[in-house]
Amino acid sequence: MTEDLRRAGRDVVAVDLDAERLAGVEVPVVLGDATLDATLHAAGIERATALVVALSNDAANLYVTLSGRATNPALFIVARARVDDSLAKLTQAGADRVVNPQELGAARMASFIVQPNVAEFVDVVMHERSMEFRMQEVELTAASPLAGRSRRDANLRQHTNVLVLAVRAHGGTFVANPQPDLELDAGDVIIAVGTGDDLQRLVTYGG
């Protein structure tokens, strides 16, 4: 996960009680107990934009989520849950997203049986660098020239060469395979696939 975040250009600080797990990690590290406020402060929680909470038990994850939300209300928090009963509790504690690795793993294994080529393609595009293409999301700002224009008028295919897979409206609704007459607005998120250069053009053009 740390490597994926680094590839995406994010600054990462890793926190762990186990020095051996931190050995060889190529990001700044803090050796300490993440359930302690002092440790989170040492990691720069006040300046962070996101927090991944993935400790060994759900009670600890709940505590860190509460502390992170209280310290930095603007944080985007992703928390891990080992049992289903913890999903709602972590959300109530302030997590923006809660992930159950066991459920994700089971769904992924099933997808390799039901739709193996689709599953492998998504894996390659999202997590590997063996293909030229990758997937990215771009949020339209209030100053974006695309805000207030339809997909047809924006003509993203011609200007950027990306393939738009979906648009998430500011209210949270996904529109898959959006039609040409769909109007884009500030706060909308465009989910597209293309080469690195194509996606950079989308960022520049949509900004």
C-alpha angles and dihedrals in degrees: 000000000000090000092049091053092048091051088054089057097254123144109234134196117190120209124194141147092221114079091196092060090052094049111111094010106143097215133073110285138201117204107211150082110301091204088069117086090219090061093050090049090050088054091053099252091165092061097039124109096198140023127202111201111196109148125152098266137033095237091060091045089052092052094048091047091053092047094047093049093047093048098044114018091185094061120121102222126199113186133187121229123194096190130038093237089068096057097082093039093055091048091050089048090059108272113148092202131017120200128197105198093197093057092044091049092050092049091049093050090050091050091056088058099041100035108008097166094049091048093049093047092053090048092052095045095045104036112017134064097211092101128062091224127077139166128249142170123223123191116211114231126213088258094052114124087220094063110107094016129108122241088251093055092044090054093195093174092060097040100041108011092228125138111232109220099176146344122221111208119224089256092060103258118135119221109196119205090004117215122243092252094057108121116226121218140185110281093029115129119220115207110201142163126218144108120306090258092048092051092047088054088053091052091049096042094044096044 
